[in-house]
Every structure is written in C-alpha cells, then in structure tokens.
Amino acid sequence: MIKAIALDLDRTTLNAEGGLSDGNREAIEYAVSKGMHVIVASGRALYSLPDQITGIQGVEYAVTSNGASVYRLSDSVRLRHYKMTKQSVLKILEVTGTESQSREAAYEVFVDGEAYAQAGYVADPVHFGASPKAVSYIRGSRKPVEDIQKFILEHIEELDSMDVVCREGPVKDLIWERIQREVPDIYMTSSVRQLIEISYKDSGKHMGIKFLADYLGILPKELAAFGDGDNDAEMLREAGIGIAVANASPKCLQAADYIVPGNDEDGVAYGIYTILCAARPTARI
C-alpha cells in the first residue's frame, strides 16, 4: 500500500510552461484525500517552489536543492540540512575558473532556501544553454549577483548547493569529468542539459525521501516517486514504485517501474489514478 508520493516538479508535475494543470492538481488533491503524504522532491531552492504546488492543502514536505535540505512546508522548518565543504567549493572554483572567465560557464548557488546566480546568466540564460521556455523561470527565481565568485567566497560555509551552468558539449563534459575526479565530498547530478548540480556527498533526492520515510514511520516500499531527469533516477529506484513521465531522460526511464504519459499530458494524474489508486496499470515496463 502506498502511503507517500514524491513529486519532481519541472517537466514532471509541471507542464512545459512551468504551470500546474487542473488535472494534475486534482489528482494531487485526490491522493491527499486518500490519506497519502505528498512530498515535493526538487532541485529547486525552497523559495523557488511555486505557490500553485506548495499552496495545495496536504502538500506537507519538500526535498529541495537535490536533497541538501528537507523542509516542513507549514512553517518552513528545515528538518535535515547538508552544507558543502569549503574545500570542495574552492576546488570547484579552481577547476571551472577558466571557463567562467571566458563566459563558457556560469555559477548559481543556493543559500538558506534562496537562489543566487551570476548576473550575466540571469540576463541571458540561453547563451549558457538554457531553453527559451526556461528564461522567465530563471529570471523570476534567481537573485542576480554581479561578482558571483566574490559572493560564493563570502558565503563559502553556507552553501546548500552549487550549480555550474554550461552549454551541453565538450566543455561541459570536460568540466564534469574534472569535478568528478578532483573534487571531494560531493554529490553531483544533472536535471537539465546545461546544469552540473553539486551538493554535499550525502545529498540526493533519494536520500531526502529516505529520511522523510523514516521521519513519517513508513517503509521505502510504501513510497511512490515521479520524475523525469537524471537527478530523479536514484529516487525512483529508492521508492517502492518509481514512475517516469514519457519525456524523461534515458537514465530516468531505465530506473522506472512504470512509464506514464508526458508532463504536458497529465502523466502524474494518470499515475496517481491508474497505478497508485485504482485500476490495473497499463504502462508496466
């Protein structure tokens, strides 16, 4: 029996425009009415979570910053928190400094639930590989900082997580390989093509939902999780039922127990009604 549902947001529960459809909202409310805990599981910082999700009565907890922070939403109390180590942050700046100076890469960091980003990236996200559809979200959720490296150094012991933003291709591949090889004490993942998302080694959405399962007194097999990105794959494996939307990355699809329609086709609603609450599933893989 499923007692809790973890929902990735972007490109999973939210549509391509970043909105919550009536169908998905009604399905979430239905799950709550059946006594299920509903958990947001996102790479976003706390204060970047959309009100249309957090405002639903019964959406109780949020795994944020790819598992670096876990919050109770009713009062924004942080139940679990990991910060990056000073050593790791300094090494990331060293490894990526050349690309940053040449505008091949930019930085964003999350501190106490707020997202801060290099001003040049906020001004022109597409230059760094973001989708045009993501521009309004990036500009609306990131506080621009002119000297982001100085800001990082000033807050070096306060970082929940850090993203290196870089257009997909050889430069990003090289940065990823160097960080993976040279930087200690990190968890590294990617939700979209232009992001290298880095947090403390014990982070990850899968660790966040595992913590909440223990906190709520439920078993991993009593959890269901929905996702679309590489950063969701471990969460889908951790859950008793892992569900990927049809537009998910290959890594996420491979981790899933079920595949449902895409995020623009109310795949989350389909999964809640068909797989978790009612009829025999028809999307088993």
C-alpha positions in Angstrom: 0.0 0.0 0.0 1.4 3.4 -1.0 1.4 5.9 1.8 3.5 8.7 0.4 4.2 10.2 -3.1 7.3 12.2 -4.0 6.8 14.5 -7.0 9.5 16.1 -9.1 8.3 19.4 -10.4 9.9 20.7 -13.6 9.0 18.6 -16.7 7.2 16.1 -14.5 4.4 17.6 -12.4 4.6 21.0 -14.1 3.9 21.4 -17.8 6.3 22.8 -20.4 5.2 26.4 -19.5 6.0 25.7 -15.8 2.4 25.6 -14.8 0.3 23.1 -12.9 -2.6 21.7 -14.9 -6.1 21.3 -13.4 -5.8 17.6 -14.0 -2.6 17.1 -12.0 -3.8 19.4 -9.3 -7.0 17.5 -8.9 -5.1 14.2 -8.8 -2.8 15.5 -6.1 -5.8 16.6 -4.0 -7.3 13.2 -4.6 -4.2 11.5 -3.3 -4.3 13.7 -0.2 -7.9 12.8 0.3 -6.9 9.1 0.4 -4.5 9.8 3.3 -1.3 9.9 1.3 1.6 12.2 2.2 2.6 14.3 -0.7 6.2 15.4 -0.9 7.8 17.8 -3.3 11.2 16.5 -4.5 13.0 19.1 -6.4 16.4 20.5 -7.4 14.9 24.0 -6.7 15.6 26.0 -3.6 12.8 26.4 -1.1 11.8 29.9 -2.1 11.8 28.9 -5.8 9.0 26.4 -5.3 5.8 27.5 -7.0 2.8 28.5 -4.8 0.5 26.5 -7.1 2.2 23.4 -5.6 3.0 24.4 -2.1 -0.4 26.0 -1.7 -2.2 22.7 -2.1 -3.6 21.7 1.3 -1.9 18.4 2.3 1.4 19.0 0.4 3.4 18.7 3.6 7.2 18.4 3.0 9.8 19.4 0.4 13.1 17.9 -0.5 15.0 20.8 -2.0 18.3 21.5 -3.6 18.6 17.9 -4.8 18.3 16.6 -1.2 20.6 19.1 0.5 17.7 20.5 2.6 14.4 18.9 3.7 11.6 21.2 4.9 8.2 21.0 6.6 6.3 23.4 4.5 3.7 24.6 7.0 6.3 26.6 8.9 9.4 26.3 6.7 11.3 24.4 9.4 14.3 22.7 8.0 14.3 19.1 9.2 17.6 18.0 7.5 20.4 20.0 6.1 23.8 19.5 4.5 26.2 22.2 3.5 29.0 21.9 1.0 32.5 21.8 2.4 34.8 24.8 2.0 37.4 22.5 0.4 35.0 21.3 -2.3 33.7 24.8 -3.2 37.3 26.2 -3.6 38.2 23.2 -5.8 35.1 23.7 -8.0 36.0 27.4 -8.5 39.6 26.4 -9.3 38.5 23.7 -11.8 36.0 25.9 -13.6 37.7 29.3 -13.4 38.9 29.4 -17.0 35.5 28.6 -18.4 33.8 31.1 -16.2 36.2 33.9 -17.2 35.6 33.1 -20.9 31.8 33.0 -20.4 31.7 29.4 -21.3 30.3 28.7 -17.8 28.4 30.5 -15.0 27.6 29.8 -11.4 24.4 29.7 -9.3 24.3 28.9 -5.6 21.6 28.2 -3.0 21.8 29.7 0.4 19.1 29.2 3.1 16.5 28.5 0.5 17.3 31.4 -1.8 18.8 31.1 -5.3 21.6 33.4 -6.4 23.1 33.5 -9.9 25.7 35.2 -12.0 24.2 38.3 -13.4 25.3 37.5 -16.9 23.5 34.2 -16.8 20.3 35.8 -15.4 20.4 38.4 -18.2 21.0 35.8 -21.0 20.2 32.3 -19.9 20.1 31.0 -23.5 23.7 31.9 -24.0 24.6 29.3 -21.4 22.4 26.6 -22.8 19.0 27.2 -21.1 15.8 26.6 -23.1 14.0 29.8 -24.2 11.0 28.5 -22.2 13.1 28.5 -19.0 14.1 32.2 -19.3 11.1 33.6 -17.3 11.6 31.0 -14.5 15.3 31.7 -14.2 14.9 35.5 -14.1 12.0 35.2 -11.7 13.7 32.8 -9.2 17.4 33.9 -9.2 18.8 36.9 -7.5 21.4 38.3 -9.8 24.9 38.9 -8.4 27.5 40.8 -10.4 30.6 39.3 -8.8 29.3 35.8 -8.1 32.7 34.4 -7.2 33.1 37.0 -4.5 29.6 36.2 -3.3 30.5 32.5 -3.1 33.7 33.2 -1.2 31.8 35.4 1.3 29.2 32.6 1.9 31.5 29.6 1.4 30.4 27.9 4.6 26.7 28.5 3.9 26.1 26.8 0.5 23.3 24.2 0.3 24.4 23.5 -3.3 26.2 25.0 -6.3 25.4 24.7 -10.0 27.9 25.1 -12.8 25.9 26.3 -15.8 27.4 25.4 -19.2 26.1 24.7 -22.7 26.0 20.9 -23.5 29.1 19.8 -25.4 32.8 19.1 -24.9 33.4 21.9 -22.4 30.6 20.7 -20.1 31.9 17.1 -20.5 35.4 18.2 -19.5 34.1 20.2 -16.5 32.0 17.2 -15.3 34.9 14.8 -15.6 37.4 17.1 -13.8 34.9 17.8 -11.0 34.1 14.2 -10.6 37.8 13.3 -10.5 39.3 16.2 -8.4 36.6 17.4 -6.0 36.0 15.6 -2.8 32.9 15.2 -0.6 30.3 15.9 -3.3 27.1 14.5 -4.8 26.8 15.5 -8.5 23.9 15.2 -10.8 22.0 17.0 -13.6 18.4 17.8 -14.1 18.7 19.6 -17.5 21.3 19.7 -20.2 23.0 22.9 -19.1 23.4 22.2 -15.4 26.0 20.4 -13.3 24.3 20.3 -9.9 26.6 19.8 -6.9 25.9 19.4 -3.2 27.3 17.5 -0.2 28.1 13.8 -0.7 25.1 12.6 1.4 22.6 14.6 -0.6 20.4 13.4 -3.4 16.6 13.3 -3.7 16.8 9.6 -2.9 18.4 10.3 0.5 15.8 13.1 1.1 12.8 10.8 0.6 14.5 8.0 2.6 14.9 10.5 5.5 11.2 11.5 5.3 10.1 7.9 5.1 11.9 7.3 8.4 10.6 10.5 9.8 7.0 9.6 8.9 7.4 6.0 10.1 6.8 4.4 6.7 8.8 1.9 4.7 10.5 2.6 1.3 8.2 0.1 -0.3 5.3 2.4 0.8 6.7 5.3 -1.2 6.0 6.2 -4.9 8.1 8.7 -6.8 7.6 10.5 -10.1 10.4 12.1 -12.1 11.9 12.9 -15.5 15.6 13.7 -15.0 18.9 12.1 -14.3 18.6 13.6 -10.8 15.4 11.6 -10.3 16.7 8.2 -11.2 18.1 7.2 -7.8 14.8 8.4 -6.2 12.8 6.2 -8.5 14.9 3.2 -7.5 14.7 4.0 -3.8 10.9 4.2 -3.9 8.7 1.1 -3.8 7.1 2.3 -7.1 9.2 4.5 -9.4 7.3 6.3 -12.2 8.8 8.2 -15.1 6.9 10.5 -17.4 7.3 9.7 -21.1 9.5 12.7 -21.8 12.1 11.6 -19.2 15.8 11.2 -19.8 17.1 7.7 -20.8 18.6 7.2 -17.3 15.3 8.1 -15.6 13.3 5.8 -17.9 15.6 2.9 -17.2 15.2 3.4 -13.4 11.4 3.4 -13.6 8.9 0.6 -12.8 6.3 2.4 -14.9 6.2 4.9 -17.7 3.2 7.3 -17.9 2.2 10.0 -20.4 4.4 13.1 -20.6 4.2 16.2 -18.4 2.0 18.0 -21.0 -0.4 15.1 -20.9 -1.1 14.9 -17.2 1.1 11.9 -16.7 1.2 12.5 -12.9 -2.6 12.4 -12.8 -2.6 9.2 -14.9 -0.1 7.6 -12.5 -1.9 8.6 -9.3 -5.3 7.4 -10.5 -4.3 4.3 -12.6 -1.2 3.0 -10.9 -1.5 4.1 -7.3 -5.2 4.3 -6.5 -7.4 2.4 -8.8 -7.3 0.3 -12.0 -4.8 -2.2 -13.1 -1.8 -0.3 -14.6 -1.4 -0.5 -18.3 2.0 1.1 -18.6 4.2 -1.5 -16.9 7.7 -2.0 -18.5 
